[in-house]
Amino acid sequence: MINDVVLEGIIVKTWKYADDLLFRLACYRDPDLPQKPLNDIQDAADFVTIRVPKGNLSAPVVVEKNYRVRVHGFLQSRDYEESLADFLKDARGAELTVPETLDPSELRAPRGTTEVVARRIMSQVNGTKC
């Protein structure tokens, strides 16, 4: 089976989790693909999370917001649990009052995510490896 991904986009956010480097990539579709509308002037991006295990691809990876990069890698799905406390921290909208009998950090829900694990990252500015 083939599991090989090549994406090009602009980095909009970077963070570390455990020893891994992660970043969010905004990818704009090629003109021959159905566009994701944003407004009359600009098409909307598709966003994907890129994971660099241990922040290293034979050398430390250095990426920053607004870098344009090409990522070669493979798809990976992971299951994890999210606590109600974490959900409420990120939720938008009306404030919710949690009953005193509930501990939001103890109440957990199963979640899943799909990400690209990087095997090679090329800077689009000068064609060098990041």
C-alpha positions as CSV (number, residue, x, y, z in Angstrom):
1,M,0.0,0.0,0.0
2,I,1.1,3.5,-0.7
3,N,1.3,6.1,2.0
4,D,3.3,9.0,0.6
5,V,2.4,12.7,0.9
6,V,3.9,15.8,-0.6
7,L,2.4,19.1,0.5
8,E,3.4,22.7,0.0
9,G,2.2,25.5,2.1
10,I,2.8,28.4,4.5
11,I,3.5,27.7,8.2
12,V,0.9,29.5,10.3
13,K,1.7,28.1,13.8
14,T,4.5,26.1,15.5
15,W,4.7,24.3,18.8
16,K,6.4,21.5,20.6
17,Y,4.7,18.4,22.2
18,A,7.0,16.1,24.2
19,D,10.1,16.0,22.1
20,D,8.3,16.5,18.8
21,L,8.1,19.6,16.7
22,L,4.7,20.3,15.2
23,F,3.4,23.0,12.9
24,R,0.2,23.9,11.1
25,L,0.5,24.3,7.4
26,A,-1.9,26.3,5.3
27,C,-2.2,24.7,1.8
28,Y,-3.8,26.4,-1.1
29,R,-5.3,24.2,-3.8
30,D,-3.9,24.0,-7.3
31,P,-6.1,25.8,-9.9
32,D,-7.4,22.6,-11.5
33,L,-8.9,21.5,-8.1
34,P,-12.2,22.6,-6.7
35,Q,-11.5,25.8,-4.7
36,K,-12.5,26.3,-1.1
37,P,-14.2,29.7,-1.1
38,L,-13.3,32.4,1.4
39,N,-14.3,35.6,-0.3
40,D,-14.3,37.2,-3.8
41,I,-10.6,38.0,-3.7
42,Q,-8.9,35.1,-1.9
43,D,-9.5,31.3,-1.8
44,A,-9.4,29.6,1.6
45,A,-6.6,27.3,2.6
46,D,-6.8,23.7,3.8
47,F,-4.9,23.2,7.1
48,V,-2.9,20.2,8.1
49,T,-0.7,19.4,11.1
50,I,2.9,18.3,10.4
51,R,4.8,16.3,13.0
52,V,8.6,16.1,13.1
53,P,9.6,13.3,15.5
54,K,12.1,14.6,18.0
55,G,12.3,17.8,15.9
56,N,15.0,16.2,13.9
57,L,15.4,14.9,10.3
58,S,19.1,13.9,10.4
59,A,19.6,17.5,11.7
60,P,17.6,19.8,13.9
61,V,14.6,21.2,12.0
62,V,14.1,25.0,12.2
63,V,10.9,26.4,10.9
64,E,9.1,29.7,11.6
65,K,5.7,31.2,11.0
66,N,5.2,32.5,7.4
67,Y,7.9,30.1,6.0
68,R,6.8,28.5,2.7
69,V,7.8,24.9,2.7
70,R,7.4,21.6,0.9
71,V,6.9,18.6,3.1
72,H,7.4,15.0,2.1
73,G,6.1,12.4,4.6
74,F,3.3,10.0,5.3
75,L,-0.1,10.0,6.9
76,Q,-0.5,8.9,10.5
77,S,-3.7,8.7,12.6
78,R,-3.6,8.8,16.4
79,D,-6.2,8.2,19.0
80,Y,-6.1,10.2,22.2
81,E,-8.4,11.4,25.0
82,E,-9.5,15.0,25.6
83,S,-10.6,16.2,29.0
84,L,-13.6,18.4,29.5
85,A,-11.3,21.0,31.0
86,D,-9.2,21.1,27.8
87,F,-12.3,21.2,25.6
88,L,-13.7,24.1,27.7
89,K,-10.4,26.0,27.5
90,D,-10.5,25.9,23.6
91,A,-14.3,26.2,23.2
92,R,-15.8,29.4,21.8
93,G,-19.1,30.8,22.7
94,A,-21.1,31.2,25.9
95,E,-19.3,30.4,29.2
96,L,-20.5,27.1,30.7
97,T,-20.8,26.5,34.4
98,V,-19.6,23.0,35.4
99,P,-21.5,21.5,38.4
100,E,-19.3,21.4,41.5
101,T,-19.8,17.6,41.6
102,L,-17.9,17.2,38.3
103,D,-14.1,17.5,37.9
104,P,-13.6,18.7,34.3
105,S,-10.1,17.2,34.3
106,E,-11.5,13.7,35.1
107,L,-14.2,13.6,32.4
108,R,-12.6,12.5,29.2
109,A,-13.8,11.7,25.6
110,P,-12.0,9.7,23.0
111,R,-10.8,11.6,20.0
112,G,-8.8,11.0,16.8
113,T,-6.6,13.0,14.6
114,T,-4.7,12.6,11.3
115,E,-1.4,14.3,10.7
116,V,1.5,14.1,8.3
117,V,4.8,12.8,9.7
118,A,7.6,14.6,7.9
119,R,10.5,12.7,6.3
120,R,11.9,15.7,4.4
121,I,11.2,19.4,4.5
122,M,12.4,21.8,1.9
123,S,12.3,25.6,2.2
124,Q,10.6,27.2,-0.8
125,V,12.6,30.4,-0.4
126,N,15.9,29.0,-1.4
127,G,15.3,25.3,-1.9
128,T,17.4,24.2,1.1
129,K,16.4,21.7,3.7
130,C,15.0,23.1,6.9
